[in-house]
């Protein structure tokens, strides 16, 4: 009994420490990203930020396909104890997928620029495309360490990424400041440089760490099918957000042009500034979402359904307790935050941004809950439910954005309201799935029925 109690508190400390490390790394990374927006907006202006944000959705889609499902999926696979050496096969599989993604982005640069009506987008896409490959490699290393409940490498690589991006991005933007399109393109080249150097750093850490865990015998290689089984469904969920953002960037800018001359700048203020400010406090709960997977996955794999579900509910409640005060603070201090972070914006643009931030402040809680609950569903073996929720909420967001901009006088505020509703729907559905997960289900261990993931 005493040993069980000691193990419980030891596991609890490990979980909290891991969550705190990832949260700290995510917060520092987000802070650096937010601070980066200050000189970047000063140098390339609202129009440059608009172009910057028009490129990112395509990048995020390809990034999601090639890497976003890897950390969560690999962490669950490794933590479940069902595979050894899975990361080696993942390096090959996702390295090839990353190369393909980089090629697709390069090839789509000209068509995307034509569809969005912005010629500068083409060079931006071409300079950013190699980053898709490097992030794939980086994601495999993060998944390996997270599955072993070692969260420090994830935090360190995130901070490394941002530091390199900020340093190179500001340097490039200043050097080419007299040519706004070229300056914007070079800030995206800085992303490629940062991802390349960060992936090299991650591989060095993996090389040193994996040498300590070499088995005495050669383990049976983990098949690609098994890796995809754990990562593909998470990828399916993650790809919905950037895909909806890409469609939203096209739809919103075209509809805004009917009522405003500065449509690109307005969308840049929304997606590049307001969304960034909302994402910053959400990063405080990011560590919970990452650390909860290797904690719940073994419980689910052993059939301890109630214990796993209770842990998921606890993580969601902690997320709520952290995020609500952050949402209130963001609403109250929005004018101060805008004046400090985005001081280069004109008076009218600052008013627009303050209004957007206050509208979206509620999304701090709903987005944080959705993030944690989605990770819990993945760990519980229900990634398809998380994927369905994400797709439904993203489709709803795009449709509401189009309706509210076109048929009301809300202008870009319609996009903010649409995002609020979508995040609320995602959070509510994910929580409902967690609560219902263990109800009216037979005890599979007693009945001898083998549990299947859905």
N, C-alpha and C positions, 0 to 999 in steps of 0.2 A: 504493500500500500504506500509506504513511504517513498519507494522508488518511483511509483507511478506519479505521485504528487511532484516529486523533484523533476521528473521528465516533463510534466505539464508546464511547470514554470520555466524550465529551460527552453522548451519549444516556444512559449509565449514571449520570452525575452528575445529569442532569435528572430521571431516573426516581427516584433515591434522594432528591433534594431534594423532589420532588413528594410522594413517599410520606411523607417526614418532616414536611412542612407539614400534610398532611391528618391524619396520626397525631397531631401536636401539637394541632391544632384539635379532633380527636375526643376526645383525652385531656382537654383542658381542659374541653370541653363535658360529658364524662362526670363529671369531678370536680365541676363545678358542679352537675350533676344529683344526684350522690351527696350532696354537702354540703347541697343543697336538702332532701333527705329528713330531715335532722336537725331543723331547726326545724319542718318540715311535720308530721313524726310527733309532735313535742312538742305541737303546737297541735291537730291534728285526731285524733290517736291512731290505734291499730290499726284501729278500725272505719272511721274516715274514710279511711285508706289502702286498706282493702278496697273501699270504694265507688269511690274514685279508680281502682283497678285494674279494677273491673268495667266501667267506662265505656271505658277505653282500648282494649280489643280491637276493639270496633265502629269506633271512630275509626281505628284502625290498618288495618282492612280497607278502609275507604273511602279512606283516605290512600294505601294501596298501589295500589288501582285507579286513582286519579287522579294519582299522582305517583311512586311508588317505582321504577317501571321507567324513568323518564325520565332520571335522571343517567347510569346505565350505558348505556342504549340510545342516548341522544343522543351521549354521549361516543364510543361505537363508531361511530356513523354519521358524525360530524364527523371523527374521527381517520382513518377509512378514505378520506377525500377524495372520497366519492361524492355529496356534497350541499353546496350553499351556501345559506345563509339558512334552513336547516331549523328553526332556533329560532323564527323568526317564525311559521311555520305551526304549530309546536308550542304557541306561546302561545295561539293561537286554539283549537286542538283540546283541549288539556288545561285551558285556562281554562273551557271549556264543561263538560268532564267534572268539573272541580272544583266548579263551581256545582251540577251535578246531584248530586254526592256530598254536598255540604253540605245540600241539600234532603232527600235520603234519610235522613241522620242525624237531622235535625230531625223528620222524620215517624216514624221508628222509635223515638224517645225513650220514648214511653209504652208501646208493646208490649215493649220491652226491659226496662223497669222492672218490668212485670208478670211477665215470664218469670223474671227473676232474683229476684223477691220483695223488691225494694228500691226504695221510692218515690222516694228521693233521686236515683236514677239519671236520672230524666226531666229534671229541671232541668239536671243536669250535661251531658247530651247536647246539650240545646238551646244552652247557652252555648258549648260546644266546637265545634259544627257549622260555623260560618263559617271555622274554621281550615283545613278541608279545601281550600277554594278557594285560600287564600293560599299553602299549601304547594305546590300544583300550579304556581303561577307561580314560586315560589322554586326548585323542582326543575328547571325548564326552564333557568333562568339557570345553575345549577350544572352541568348537563349540557353547556351551551355552553362554559363555561370549561374543564371537564375534558377535553373533546374537543380543545381547543387546548393541552392540557398545562399549564394554568394552575390550580394547586390552591389558591392563596391565597384567592380568593373563597369557595370551599367552606368553608375553615377559618374565615374571618372571619364568614360568615353563621351557621355553627353556634355559634360563641361568642356572637354577638349574640343569637341565639335564646334561649340558656340564660340569659344575663345578664338579659334582659328578663323571661323567665318567672320566674326566681328572685326578682327584685326585686318584680314585680307580685304574684306568688303569695304571698310572705310578707306583703306589705302587706295584701292582701285577707283572708288567713287570720287575721291579727291583728285586723283591724277587725271581723270577724264571728265571733270565737272563741267567743262565747257561744252561737252557733247552729251546731253541728257540720255538719249537712247543707248549710246555706247557705255556710259557710266552705269546705267541700269543693268545692261548685259554683263558687265564685268563684276557686279556684285553677285550675280548668279554663278559666274566662274569661281568666285570665292567659295561658294557652297561646294563645288566639285573638289577644290583644293582641300577644304576642311575635311570632307568625307574620306578622301584618299589617305590623308595623313592619320586620321582617327582610326581607320580600318587597319593601317599598319601598326599603330600603337596597340590595338585590340589583339591582333595576331601575335604580337610579342608577348602580351600577357597570357594568352591562351597557350602558347608554346611552353612558357615557363611553368604554368599551373598544371597542364595535362601530363607533364613528365612525372609528377608526383602521384598520379593516379593510374599508372599503367598496370593492367591486370597481369597476373602470373601466367595466364594462358591467353591465347588469341580468341577474343569473343566472336561469336557469329555476327557478321555484318548486318546492320539494320537495313531492311529493304526500303527502297524509295517509296513504295506504296504505303508502308507504315508511317514514314515521315509525313507524307502528304495527308494521310488520314488525320494526323494531329494538327497540321498547319493549314491545310486548304480551307477548312471551314472558318477558321479565324480570319484568314485572308478574305474570304467571301464577305464576312461581316465588315472588315476594315475598309474594303474598297468602296463601299457605299458612300462614305463621307466625301472623299476627294472627287468621286464621279459626280455626285450631286453639286459639289462646289464648282466643278468645271461647267456643268450645265447652267448653274445659277449665274456664273460670271458672264456667260453669253446672253442668257435671257434678261438678267437684271440690267446690264449695260445697254442692250438694245432698247428695252422698255424705258429706261431712264432718259435716253437720248430724245425721246418724244416730248419730254417735259423740261429737260435741263440741258444746258450747253456743256456743262462740266461733268458729264455722266461717268467718264473714266475716273476722275478725281473723287467723285462721290462714292463709287464702288471701292476705290482704294481706301478711303476713310473708314468705310464699313468693315471690309474684310482684312485690311492691313493694319488698322489702328484699333477699332472697337473690339473686334474678335480677339486681337492680341491681348488687350487689357482684360477681357473676360477669361481668357485661357490662363493668365498668370496665377490667380488664386486657385484655379482648378488643379494646377500642378502640385499644390500642397497635398492633395489626396492621391496623386499618381502613384506614390510609393505603396499605398494600400493595394491598389489594383495589381501591381507587379508582384508584391510579396505574398498575396493571398493565394496565388495559383499553386506554388509548391507546397503550401500548407493544406489546401483542400484536396488536391489531386490524389495523394495517397489514401486519404479517408474514403474518397469516392471509389478508388480502385479496389479497396478492401471491402466494399459494400456497407460501410458505416454511413449510411445515407443521412440519418437524422443529425449526427454529429457534424457532418460536412455542411448540411443546410444551415444548422445553427451558427456555424462559423461564418458562413456567407452573410447571414442576417446581421450578425455582430459587426462585420466589416462595413456593411451598408449603413448601419446606425452611426458608427464612428465617422464615416464620410459625411453624413448629414450634419453631425455635431460640429464638424470642422468647417463645412462649406457655408452654412447659414450665416454665421457672423461675417464671413468674408463677403457674401452677397450684400449684406446690409452696409458694410463699410465701403464697398465699391459704389453703391448708390449715393451714399452721403458725401463721399469725398471725390466724386467724379470730376467736378470742376477743378479741384486742386490737382488731381492726377493728370488731367489733360493739360493744364497750364505748365506743369513741370516736365512731363514726358514729351509732349508735342507742342512746344512753345513756338515752333516755326509756322504753325498753321495760322491763317488769317482769322479774324474775329468771327466771320460767318461760318467758316469751316470748323472752328472750335465749338461753336454752338451746336452744329450738327453732330459732332463727335460726342459731346456731353450728353445730348439727348439719346444717342444710340447706346452709349454705355449704360445710362440709367434704365433704358428699356430692357437691355440684355442682362442687367445685374442678376435677375432671378435665375438666369441660365447657369450661373456659377454653381448653384445647388443641384439643379436637374442634370447638368452635364457631368458633374462629379459623380452623382449617384449612378447615372447611366454607365459611366466608365468602370466604376467598381463592380456594379452588378453584372455587367457583361463579362468581366474577367472571372467572376464567381461562376457564372453559367458555363464558361469554358472549362474551368477546373472541375465542375460537377459532371462534365461529360455531355453538356447540352449546348454545344457551340452553334448548332443550326437554329436554335431558338433565338440566341443572341443575334445571329445573322439576319433572321427574318425581321426582328425588331428594328435593327439598324436600317435595313432597306426600306421598310415601311415608313419610318420617320424621315428618312432622307427624301423619298418621293413626295411625301407630304410637304416637306420644307420647300422644295422647288415649286410645286403647284401653288402653294400659298404665297410664295414670293411673287410669282407671276400675277396672280389675281390681285394681291394687295397693291402692287405697283401700278398695274394697268387700270384698275377700276376704282381706285381711291386716290385721295390727295396725300397719302402718306409718304410718297416718294421712297427714298432709301430706307426710311423707318419701317416700311412694310417688310423688307428683308429681315430686319431685326425681330419683328413680331413673329414672323414665320419661323425663325430659328428658335425662339422661345417655345412655341407650341410643339415643334418637332422634338426638342430636347425633353420636354415634359412627357410626351407620349412614349419616347424611348425609355425614360427612367421608370415610368409607371409599369410598362409591360415587362421590363426586365425584373423588377421587384416582384411582380405578380408571378412570373415563372419560377422564381426562387422559392417563394412562399408555397406555391402549389407543387413544387418538385417532389416532396416526400409524401404528400397526401394521397390517400386511396391507392397506394402502391403496395403490392405484396412484399413480405419479407423474403427477399430472393435467396438469402443465405439459408433460411430454414426450409424453403421449398425446393432448394437445389437447382433452381432455374438460373441459368447464366445471364447476367445483366448485359444489355446491349446499349451502346451510346446512340442517342438520336440527335 
